[in-house]
């Protein structure tokens, strides 16, 4: 188990290519923007379906 941890640490330290700090920041902003856009789309679809179902039940009651 100790050997596995040492080898894993060595692999991460010496053989993994990490992105630059500026690229990581840029990608984080892109993910945040798309997350907000997706949340707004889901909110919009939910609102439309909620109103449509409300109208449908209103029509059934009449």
C-alpha positions as a Python dict, from the first residue, in 0.01 Angstrom:
ca = {
    (1, 'X'): (0, 0, 0),
    (2, 'X'): (282, 241, 88),
    (3, 'X'): (455, 155, -239),
    (4, 'X'): (135, 231, -433),
    (5, 'X'): (106, 574, -270),
    (6, 'X'): (471, 653, -345),
    (7, 'X'): (435, 547, -708),
    (8, 'X'): (114, 745, -747),
    (9, 'X'): (276, 1055, -601),
    (10, 'X'): (576, 1011, -832),
    (11, 'X'): (346, 973, -1131),
    (12, 'X'): (154, 1290, -1046),
    (13, 'X'): (469, 1484, -973),
    (14, 'X'): (682, 1386, -1272),
    (15, 'X'): (470, 1242, -1552),
    (16, 'X'): (144, 1437, -1557),
    (17, 'X'): (116, 1746, -1775),
    (18, 'X'): (-69, 2015, -1581),
    (19, 'X'): (-242, 2309, -1746),
    (20, 'X'): (-111, 2657, -1688),
    (21, 'X'): (-277, 2878, -1427),
    (22, 'X'): (-416, 3116, -1691),
    (23, 'X'): (-565, 2829, -1892),
    (24, 'X'): (-722, 2680, -1578),
    (25, 'X'): (-880, 3018, -1499),
    (26, 'X'): (-1008, 3056, -1855),
    (27, 'X'): (-1161, 2708, -1854),
    (28, 'X'): (-1318, 2771, -1513),
    (29, 'X'): (-1489, 3084, -1647),
    (30, 'X'): (-1615, 2891, -1951),
    (31, 'X'): (-1761, 2617, -1729),
    (32, 'X'): (-1924, 2875, -1500),
    (33, 'X'): (-2081, 3060, -1796),
    (34, 'X'): (-2219, 2742, -1951),
    (35, 'X'): (-2351, 2631, -1610),
    (36, 'X'): (-2543, 2957, -1573),
    (37, 'X'): (-2676, 2928, -1929),
    (38, 'X'): (-2789, 2570, -1868),
    (39, 'X'): (-2956, 2670, -1540),
    (40, 'X'): (-3145, 2948, -1721),
    (41, 'X'): (-3257, 2708, -1995),
    (42, 'X'): (-3381, 2455, -1740),
    (43, 'X'): (-3561, 2733, -1551),
    (44, 'X'): (-3724, 2850, -1876),
    (45, 'X'): (-3838, 2503, -1976),
    (46, 'X'): (-3969, 2438, -1624),
    (47, 'X'): (-4161, 2767, -1627),
    (48, 'X'): (-4316, 2697, -1968),
    (49, 'X'): (-4422, 2344, -1871),
    (50, 'X'): (-4556, 2466, -1537),
    (51, 'X'): (-4773, 2727, -1707),
    (52, 'X'): (-4887, 2480, -1974),
    (53, 'X'): (-4988, 2221, -1714),
    (54, 'X'): (-5162, 2493, -1511),
    (55, 'X'): (-5359, 2598, -1818),
    (56, 'X'): (-5443, 2237, -1895),
    (57, 'X'): (-5587, 2179, -1546),
    (58, 'X'): (-5770, 2511, -1563),
    (59, 'X'): (-5924, 2398, -1893),
    (60, 'X'): (-6024, 2060, -1740),
    (61, 'X'): (-6196, 2232, -1443),
    (62, 'X'): (-6405, 2447, -1678),
}
